[in-house]
Amino acid sequence: MAVLHISEADLARDLPAVLEKVRQGEEVVVERDSQPVAIIQPPEFRGRPIDECIALAKAHGSHATLDEGFAADLEEIITPHRRKLSEIMAALPKDSTATADADFGRDVQAFIDSHREPLDPPDWE
């Protein structure tokens, strides 16, 4: 990976150009008085590339295709499982002590963990 060293002033002057370099795979070291103060780098790729997913699906006998309705199909599967924060709060037991404080995220996770439902994906071709 290429490394580009720039000053804070250069970063401030042309942030979009610096981010484009990062998008292209360069690591950017931001310096003040020749001392590094920050490193901007592309995120590590997580997951599988779509072509690898398709190859795996085919290897397992799937005939699924990425047609124009693919995104809509995914949205249809995901949407019913989304809940608004107000719905989560309303579903808490009456004696719940959950509040939107520093531990709020932990409280919500505990609620989610206590209401796990088995995944019931649709049958694929």
C-alpha positions as CSV (number, residue, x, y, z in Angstrom):
1,M,0.0,0.0,0.0
2,A,1.4,3.4,-1.0
3,V,1.9,5.9,1.9
4,L,1.4,9.6,1.4
5,H,2.7,12.1,4.1
6,I,0.9,15.4,4.2
7,S,0.6,18.4,6.6
8,E,-2.5,19.2,8.5
9,A,-2.8,22.4,6.4
10,D,-2.7,20.3,3.2
11,L,-5.4,18.0,4.5
12,A,-7.6,21.0,5.5
13,R,-7.0,22.6,2.1
14,D,-8.1,19.6,0.0
15,L,-9.8,17.0,2.1
16,P,-11.8,15.6,-0.9
17,A,-8.6,14.9,-2.9
18,V,-7.0,13.3,0.1
19,L,-10.0,11.0,0.7
20,E,-9.9,10.1,-3.0
21,K,-6.3,8.9,-2.6
22,V,-7.5,6.8,0.4
23,R,-10.4,5.4,-1.7
24,Q,-7.7,4.3,-4.3
25,G,-5.9,2.4,-1.6
26,E,-3.3,4.8,-0.3
27,E,-2.5,5.3,3.4
28,V,-2.2,9.0,4.4
29,V,-0.1,10.1,7.3
30,V,-1.1,13.6,8.5
31,E,1.8,15.4,10.2
32,R,2.4,18.5,12.3
33,D,6.0,19.7,12.3
34,S,7.0,16.5,10.6
35,Q,5.5,14.4,13.5
36,P,2.6,12.1,12.7
37,V,-0.7,13.1,14.3
38,A,-3.1,10.8,12.3
39,I,-3.2,8.0,9.8
40,I,-6.1,7.7,7.3
41,Q,-6.3,4.4,5.6
42,P,-8.9,2.5,3.7
43,P,-11.1,0.2,5.8
44,E,-10.2,-3.4,5.9
45,F,-12.5,-5.3,3.6
46,R,-14.9,-7.4,5.7
47,G,-17.0,-10.2,4.3
48,R,-16.8,-11.7,0.9
49,P,-16.8,-10.1,-2.5
50,I,-20.1,-10.6,-4.3
51,D,-18.5,-12.7,-7.0
52,E,-17.2,-15.1,-4.3
53,C,-20.7,-15.3,-2.8
54,I,-22.1,-16.1,-6.2
55,A,-19.5,-18.8,-6.8
56,L,-20.2,-20.3,-3.3
57,A,-23.9,-20.3,-4.0
58,K,-23.5,-22.0,-7.3
59,A,-21.1,-24.6,-5.7
60,H,-23.9,-25.4,-3.3
61,G,-26.4,-25.9,-6.1
62,S,-28.2,-22.5,-5.9
63,H,-29.6,-21.0,-9.1
64,A,-30.1,-17.5,-7.5
65,T,-29.3,-14.7,-9.9
66,L,-28.6,-11.0,-9.3
67,D,-31.4,-9.6,-11.4
68,E,-32.9,-6.1,-11.2
69,G,-35.1,-7.2,-8.3
70,F,-32.2,-8.5,-6.1
71,A,-32.0,-5.4,-3.9
72,A,-35.8,-5.3,-3.5
73,D,-35.8,-9.0,-2.5
74,L,-33.2,-8.4,0.2
75,E,-35.1,-5.4,1.5
76,E,-38.3,-7.5,1.7
77,I,-36.4,-10.1,3.8
78,I,-34.8,-7.6,6.1
79,T,-37.5,-5.0,6.6
80,P,-39.9,-7.1,8.8
81,H,-37.1,-7.7,11.3
82,R,-36.2,-4.0,11.9
83,R,-37.6,-2.3,14.9
84,K,-37.8,1.3,15.8
85,L,-36.3,2.4,19.1
86,S,-39.8,3.4,20.3
87,E,-41.0,-0.1,19.6
88,I,-38.1,-1.6,21.6
89,M,-38.8,0.7,24.5
90,A,-42.5,0.0,24.4
91,A,-41.8,-3.8,24.5
92,L,-39.7,-3.5,27.7
93,P,-41.4,-4.9,30.8
94,K,-43.3,-2.4,32.9
95,D,-40.7,-2.8,35.8
96,S,-37.7,-2.3,33.4
97,T,-35.1,0.1,34.7
98,A,-33.7,0.8,31.2
99,T,-33.0,4.4,30.5
100,A,-31.2,6.3,27.8
101,D,-28.1,6.6,29.9
102,A,-24.5,5.4,29.4
103,D,-25.6,1.8,29.8
104,F,-28.5,2.2,27.3
105,G,-26.8,0.1,24.6
106,R,-26.2,-2.7,27.0
107,D,-29.8,-2.6,28.2
108,V,-31.1,-2.7,24.6
109,Q,-28.7,-5.6,23.8
110,A,-30.1,-7.5,26.8
111,F,-33.6,-7.0,25.6
112,I,-32.7,-8.1,22.1
113,D,-31.0,-11.2,23.5
114,S,-34.0,-12.1,25.5
115,H,-36.3,-11.9,22.4
116,R,-34.3,-13.8,19.9
117,E,-36.4,-15.5,17.2
118,P,-35.1,-18.2,15.0
119,L,-34.2,-17.1,11.5
120,D,-36.8,-18.4,9.1
121,P,-35.3,-17.6,5.7
122,P,-37.3,-18.2,2.5
123,D,-36.6,-21.3,0.4
124,W,-34.4,-20.5,-2.5
125,E,-34.6,-22.1,-5.8
